[in-house]
Amino acid sequence: MHYPKLSIRQVERVFRGPNGEQTQALLPVDYQVNENDFITILGPSGCGKSTLLRIVAGLDTPTKGEVWLDGERVEGPGADRGMVFQSYTLFPWLTVEQNIRFGLQERGISKAEQKARSDYFIHKVGLRGFEQHFPRQLSGGMQQRTAIARALANDPKVLLMDEPFGALDNQTRVMMQELLLSIWEASRKTVLFVTHDIDEAIFMANKVAIFSARPGRIKTEVPVDFPHPRDYRLKTSPEFMALKARVTEEIRAETMLAH
């Protein structure tokens, strides 16, 4: 039987405050992600994008609904989902290589295989020569490259990214977008990528899922049909600008509703 890669079924999230007050972060969300999709999730600030991603990662539990991955229900965190956060989440006492090998070590993968995978992804993300550096010796962009390499080395079924380039300066951000896209073009890993940057959402994705204002739900999906490989010049094309205008209007309408 053919399943979608990832199936989000009627997922709701209500947060309860200390005095019993309730805040609905997510209205029922139904969404399916296919194998090899690169989906960007875009929406107004505070609309529940990161909450949904955390539920898919198994780091938060839906109030109602279920998440299924390859036909199996998600019950908690697992190695089948790799997560990259906005803040740099490397272990400060481990080197670049040790950080990348950490998950493999925990899963009991042989030292030779750990070494082969970490070497491969260190090369892929352009960190050759920095294997024995500690996070404090790296720039923000290099720390995020290490985090991406760590996630990919585990060979997850789905890569989940929560504004991974949000803290980077613009120049580094553009370089990281191109780097991640080139890795995706080679591996076709299924990716769910949260961002509030419209250019980034369109540039990276084959589909943009647009969230409503809080309480959030996926309001619409916009296909992005630009060919690969892509580079930064795409962002100045008339076709890109037209799609950006359409997406901007969708987001603007939701932001107006939020105020």
C-alpha positions in Angstrom: 0.0 0.0 0.0 1.3 3.5 -0.9 1.4 6.0 2.0 2.3 9.6 1.8 5.7 10.1 3.4 4.3 12.2 6.2 0.7 12.5 7.1 -0.6 15.2 9.5 -4.2 14.3 10.5 -6.5 16.7 12.2 -3.7 17.9 14.5 -4.8 20.5 17.1 -2.8 22.1 19.9 -4.3 23.9 22.9 -2.0 25.3 25.6 -3.3 25.5 29.1 -2.2 28.3 31.4 -1.6 28.1 35.2 -5.2 29.3 35.9 -6.8 26.9 33.5 -7.0 29.5 30.7 -6.7 28.0 27.2 -4.9 29.3 24.1 -5.5 27.5 20.8 -2.2 27.5 18.9 -3.3 25.2 16.1 -6.7 24.6 14.5 -7.1 21.1 13.0 -4.3 20.8 10.5 -4.6 18.2 7.7 -1.5 18.0 5.5 0.4 15.4 3.5 4.0 15.5 2.5 5.3 13.2 -0.3 8.6 11.5 -0.7 11.4 14.0 -1.8 9.2 17.0 -1.2 10.9 20.2 0.0 8.0 22.0 1.8 8.5 25.4 3.3 5.9 26.5 5.9 5.3 30.3 5.9 3.0 32.4 7.9 2.6 35.4 10.3 4.7 35.5 13.4 3.2 33.4 16.3 0.8 31.5 14.0 1.9 28.0 15.2 4.4 27.0 12.5 7.1 25.9 15.0 4.4 24.2 17.2 3.4 22.0 14.3 7.1 21.2 13.5 7.7 20.2 17.1 4.7 17.9 17.0 6.0 16.2 13.9 9.4 15.9 15.6 7.7 14.2 18.6 9.0 17.0 20.9 5.4 18.1 21.6 2.1 16.2 21.8 -1.0 17.3 19.9 -4.1 17.9 22.0 -6.0 16.1 19.2 -5.0 14.3 16.0 -2.1 12.2 14.9 1.1 12.3 12.8 2.1 9.3 10.7 5.5 8.7 9.0 5.8 6.0 6.4 2.5 4.5 7.6 3.6 4.4 11.3 2.2 6.7 14.0 4.6 9.1 15.6 4.7 8.6 19.4 7.7 10.6 20.3 11.2 11.7 19.1 13.1 9.3 16.9 16.1 9.0 14.6 13.8 8.8 11.6 13.3 12.6 12.0 16.3 14.9 12.0 15.7 18.3 13.6 17.7 21.6 13.0 16.8 24.5 15.2 17.3 28.3 14.8 19.5 28.4 17.8 22.8 26.6 17.6 22.2 23.3 19.5 25.7 21.7 19.2 27.3 20.1 22.3 29.9 22.8 23.3 32.3 20.1 24.8 32.4 18.1 21.5 34.3 18.9 18.4 32.7 19.3 15.0 33.4 15.6 14.1 32.2 14.4 17.5 29.0 16.4 17.2 28.3 14.9 13.8 29.0 11.3 15.1 27.0 11.7 18.3 23.7 10.3 17.0 25.4 7.5 15.2 27.4 6.5 18.3 24.1 6.5 20.4 22.6 4.1 17.8 25.5 1.7 18.1 26.8 2.2 14.5 30.3 1.0 14.0 33.2 3.4 14.4 34.2 2.9 10.7 30.7 3.8 9.5 30.6 6.8 11.9 33.9 8.0 10.5 32.8 7.5 6.8 29.5 9.3 7.3 31.0 12.2 9.3 33.8 12.7 6.7 31.3 12.6 3.9 29.0 15.3 5.4 31.9 17.4 6.7 33.0 17.6 3.0 29.4 18.2 1.8 28.9 21.2 4.1 32.4 22.7 3.5 33.9 22.1 6.9 37.1 20.3 5.9 39.9 21.4 8.2 37.5 22.2 11.0 36.9 18.7 12.2 38.7 19.2 15.5 37.3 22.6 16.3 34.8 23.2 19.1 31.6 25.2 18.5 33.0 28.3 20.3 35.7 28.4 17.6 33.2 28.6 14.8 31.1 31.3 13.2 27.3 31.1 13.4 27.1 29.8 9.8 29.7 27.1 10.5 27.8 26.0 13.6 24.6 25.7 11.5 26.5 23.7 8.9 27.7 21.3 11.6 24.1 21.0 12.9 22.8 20.2 9.3 25.7 17.7 8.8 24.8 16.0 12.2 21.1 15.7 11.1 21.9 14.4 7.7 24.5 11.9 8.9 21.8 10.1 10.9 20.0 9.5 7.5 16.5 10.5 8.7 13.4 9.9 6.7 12.5 13.5 7.1 14.6 16.6 7.8 12.7 19.1 10.0 14.1 22.7 10.0 12.9 25.5 12.3 14.1 28.8 10.9 17.6 27.3 10.6 19.1 30.4 9.0 17.1 33.0 11.0 20.0 34.1 13.2 22.5 34.5 10.3 23.6 37.6 8.5 22.1 38.1 5.0 25.2 37.1 3.0 25.7 33.9 5.1 22.0 33.1 4.9 22.1 33.2 1.1 25.1 30.9 1.0 23.5 28.5 3.4 20.3 28.4 1.3 22.3 27.5 -1.7 24.3 24.9 0.2 21.2 23.2 1.6 19.5 23.2 -1.7 22.5 21.6 -3.4 22.6 18.9 -0.8 18.8 18.3 -1.3 19.3 18.2 -5.1 21.8 15.4 -4.6 20.0 13.4 -1.9 16.3 14.4 -2.4 15.7 14.0 1.3 12.1 14.9 2.4 12.3 18.3 4.1 9.8 20.4 6.1 11.3 23.9 6.6 9.7 26.6 8.7 10.6 30.2 7.8 9.0 33.7 8.0 11.2 34.9 5.0 9.1 34.9 1.8 12.2 34.9 -0.6 13.7 32.0 1.3 10.4 30.1 1.3 10.0 30.3 -2.5 13.6 29.8 -3.3 14.0 26.6 -1.3 10.7 24.8 -1.9 8.8 22.8 -4.4 5.7 23.7 -2.4 5.0 26.6 0.0 2.4 25.8 2.7 0.9 29.1 3.9 -0.4 29.3 7.5 -3.3 31.4 8.7 -2.9 33.9 11.6 -3.2 32.3 15.0 -4.8 30.0 15.8 -2.9 28.5 12.9 -4.0 26.2 10.1 -2.6 25.6 6.7 -4.7 27.9 4.6 -3.3 27.2 1.1 -0.5 25.5 -0.7 1.4 27.2 -3.5 3.4 25.0 -5.9 6.9 26.3 -6.9 7.9 24.9 -10.3 11.3 26.6 -10.9 13.8 24.1 -12.3 16.9 22.8 -10.4 19.7 23.5 -9.8 18.7 26.9 -8.5 21.0 29.8 -7.5 20.5 33.3 -6.0 20.0 34.8 -9.5 16.5 33.2 -9.6 15.3 35.7 -7.0 15.6 38.6 -9.6 13.7 36.8 -12.3 10.2 38.2 -13.3 8.6 34.7 -12.6 10.1 34.7 -9.1 8.9 38.3 -8.4 5.4 37.4 -9.6 5.2 34.4 -7.3 6.6 36.5 -4.5 3.8 39.1 -5.0 1.2 36.4 -4.8 2.6 34.8 -1.7 3.1 38.3 0.0 -0.5 39.1 -0.6 -1.6 35.8 1.0 0.6 36.5 4.1 -0.5 40.2 4.2 -4.1 39.3 4.3 -3.5 37.0 7.3 -1.3 39.5 9.1 -4.1 42.1 8.8 -6.5 39.6 10.3 -4.1 39.1 13.2 -4.2 42.8 14.2 
